[in-house]
Structure formats: structure tokens, C-alpha cells
Amino acid sequence: MSWARSHLRAALSLAALSARGATSEVPVRRGLSARLAPQEPGMEYQDAVRMLNTLQTNASYLEQVKRQRSDPQKQLEAMELFLSRSGLQVEDLDRLNIIHVTGTKGKGSTCAFTERILRNYGLKTGFFSSPHLVQVRERIRINGQPISPELFTRHFWCLYHRLEETKDSSSVSMPAYFRFLTLMAFHIFLQEKVDLAVVEVGIGGAYDCTNIIRKPVVCGVSALGIDHTSLLGDTVEKIAWQKGGIFKRGVPAFTVLQPEGPLAVLRERAQQISCPLYLCPPLEALEEGGPPLALGLEGEHQRPNAALALQLAHCWLQRQERQDSGELKMCRPSTPRQLPLAPVFQPTAHMRRGLRDTEWPGRTQVLRRGPLTWYLDGAHTTSSVQACVRWFRQALQTPLSLCSGPEVRVLLFNSTGDRDSVALLKLLQPCQFDYAVFCPNLTEVSSSGNADQQNFTVTLDQVLLRCLKHQQHWSCLDEEANPDLWSPPNSQPGAPASLLLAPHPPHPSGSLIFSCIAHALQWISQGRDPIFQPPSPLRGLLGHPTASSGASVLREAAAVHVLVTGSLHLVGGVLKLLVPSMSQ
């Protein structure tokens, strides 16, 4: 066992040293003083993102919030102070005609559906979401498109300098990463004169920094589940209390069907502040009397998200006294114990096209590349991984996925934070993967060339050790390996800094760990993806028997089906390499 541990330490040290050497020339690092900011705007986009990265990142922000949980109201007060220092008041946000959406799973998809529907009405839309997949500017969209690098850079330095100029000894000079981007989104939407802004809550709702919004036009709650338990609570009811914190007096709110407990909490929260809360009818009710609604996002679990989006768009149009918001059908009665049902209406042509044309990368996304089919879904909770598994298994049965020759199924997985990776991996077992591949959310071992991919909250050692735990969990679930018997990684001189650890499997299923996404994709694709063609040879990635034998299997397979899941950041790194246009 000590022999195995020593080899593991050596492998981790090799990978970490390589990464540190490659990133030693990064001009700005976390912790540097804000006075290093340029005195005049006009720096390049990557310079702005590097300076943004010196602010607290999401993981650090969560730790700070956990320490301040005794008085979370102060978080909103601090956000209002930052807003004031930036030159805006909370009343200014009323002009944005906001649709505010929270939930555990599906809130991003709901926002994407809603934004696309309303854009079809000729409205100028703003859309603020998180996290980003490839570039941070994806978080702030105008008319469905990420803001340009030039617009991001200009607004970043303008806001940064304004906050620098207004700091005093009694206040923190800069907000955390997510707070800064929220402020920036509000400024951009106001200056771009959008007709409406769709705003996705970051984490929770009640004390999320987006909740300084006083008067949204309408609010929505997507499906609830367990996530961010250290911050929001360890039961769905506690989490529902946090999510219901976005309700406002007199502002209509809509929710999809929830379990009895959390639904009761949402109902109570709404009643306490006189918020009219409605339960969305299923999508089937809106399809009655007309053709089925086609959705741009795959998977049955997207139907409740689409139903919620239709209600949010319909309500927004009515409250803004817009025409053509959908002809009402007969309303269905609700029982006294239930929430009142939202109106059943006939979706308009604009709504139908909006649902059909919605695009939301990294969520039930399929890329077909010759013999390779990539299935990408950023599911990271038990309920969302369950939905992902249903979608993946159904997708394998479609005519496009069937072939007459040998097929190989590969899982590419990672998870972060306080999520229960054992539970997530157990849910993925029924997919019967031939290979399970684990890697950190690093596109390359060195990310110094792209600030959007940098993460200063963890070291390479830490993320690789987490991958090792994932592999150990998978091996135990698969009943394949003795966790004490690890084979040494490839240590040939000049080999790339990738870590390959795998037990000797007694049957064809095997598992591997790579030090970055690029190396993982290089092994999985075996040069057969016509777009992803890494320049470096595969030689250094085949030092382990499982990697070598697996490479032959992958090269000879008639079809290779790859499911990428467990983390939106992992999916984003994969998309960066498979879809180069997303980096432009």
C-alpha cells in the first residue's frame, strides 16, 4: 500500500509541477492588490477577465457566506451598497422589467426558453445566467448572444474604476466575483436599453445578490431538489424556504409541480407577503386542441421547464399590456389544498417558434462526429443526473444512434463542491459503460493562455485527488477493484503530464484518470473526431495496459457513445475543445 501511495504522490507532483511551470508567467494572480488595475480603460478582454479572477470566486464566496449565516440580511445590504457605489439605486432596476427565476434544476433552461419566446415578439432582451461554459461573457447576453469582448472589457473597467473611486475605510473595495458580474449585468442592460431582463438566481434566492430586485414583473420557481446543502439547508423544505425568498408582494409567481413538503413551504412563503403563486399546468394541457409543442432542448425533463417558461412569458406580456399573448382556454379547477392553477391558454406562433428554436449549450446537447457521438449534460444533482440517464438511454435507442457494428460506451465525469459523487456515480451505473474516465475541470494542464478557464481556488493536486476518489467509488460500485492495488502511471521521459490510474479489471470495463480534459478527449477520440485534432501524439497517454487496450477498442468500434456529465464546468471545458467557435 505504501508503494502505491508513493507512486500516487509522485504522479501528482509531476502533474502539479508541470502545471505550475506552465502558469508561472500569468501576469495577475489571485490576491494581488487592486491598485494593479490599469488607470485607463482599453486593456484587452483577457486582461479584464484576469483582473475579474482576482476577486473572490464562487467557492470562496460560499465559504464567506457560510461564515456570515448568522446575519445573511447583511449580504443584501452590502450588495445594495455596492450598487449605490456603482452609480445605481435599487429603484433603477425597476426599469428593466425583470423576470426573476430560481430553482434547483432547470432554472437555466427555463430562462433560456423564456428569453427566446419573448425575443420572438421583437423585444430586445437581456439575459443574466451562471455559470459560463467557455467564456465569462456568456453570462451576460443581449438578444440571446453573449456580449462582445469589447463591450465586456469597456463595462468591466468602467465599473471597476467606479468602485475603486468610491471605496472608503469602512467598506470593502470590491464585491465578490458573482456580485461584480451581477452589478455589471444591471449596468449593461440599462445602458443597452433592453425591453426586459431575464435574471437567473445564482444560489438559493432569499439572500442571493440578485434579490436586491424590488419589483420584478413576474417570478418563477423550477424543480426543487438537494444542492448546496451547506448553504441552503439539508432538506428540500429548507431549500424551498430559500427559493421562495424571491417572492414579492403583489408580483405573480409560478412554480412547476413540487413534492408536497416543499410545495407547502412555497405556498406559505407566498401567503406571508401576499404574493399570488400559481401552479403551472403540464405542457400537455397547453397542447390540447393544437399540434404538439416542439422543444429545442432534448429530454422529457425539459417539458416542465417549457411549461413554466410559457407561463412566465404569457404573464409578462399581459402585465406589459402586450397583444397576442395567447388565447385563454377553460381554466381547470383546483382543490382547496392545492395552489391555484395558472391559466391554460393556446400558445401563440411566437411562443411555438421560441420553444422550438431555444438553444442552451451543455444541457442535453448532442454532437455527432463521424463514429463518435458526444452527449453533454451538466447534471450535478441526484435528480438532474436521473433525468440525464433517462435522456441518454433514450437517445441510444434513436435511429441515428443505432449501428450494426461493435459499440463502445464511455463516461467522462467529474463533480465538485459538496456534492455526493457516490450517489451520482451510482445513478450512472445502469448505463453500462465500457470505460469510465475521470479528469478535473481543466481544459489543459496549463490554462495561462485563457483567463476564462483559470481557477485559483484549488490546486492541481487537490482536483486530481478528488478524481482518484471518484475512480475508487466507481470501482467499488462496479465490484472490480481492490482500492489498495493501483498500477503506477506512465513515467517515461518527455511524456505529457497526464495521470493514468486504473485497477486491473477482471472484465472489459475499465477506468482511467487524466490530468486535464484535453488528454481525456485525446484518448477517447483516438483521432477519429474530425474537428478535435490535438497536435501532440497519443504515445504518452498509452503507458497503462487499460489505456493501451482501450485505445485499440476505441479505434475499431463502429460507434463510440460518450456521456459527459457531473459538472457544467467539465462540460464547458469539453465544448471549448470540441466547438472551437465558442472561444471566438
Beta strands, then each sheet from edge to edge (+ up, - down):
strand 1: 98-102
strand 2: 125-128
strand 3: 140-142
strand 4: 145-146
strand 5: 196-200
strand 6: 218-221
strand 7: 253-255
strand 8: 277-279
strand 9: 327-328
strand 10: 345-346
strand 11: 365-369
strand 12: 372-376
strand 13: 407-413
strand 14: 435-438
strand 15: 510-513
strand 16: 559-565
sheet 1: 4+ 3- 2+ 5+ 1+ 6+ 7+ 8+
sheet 2: 9+ 10-
sheet 3: 11+ 12- 16- 13- 14- 15-
end
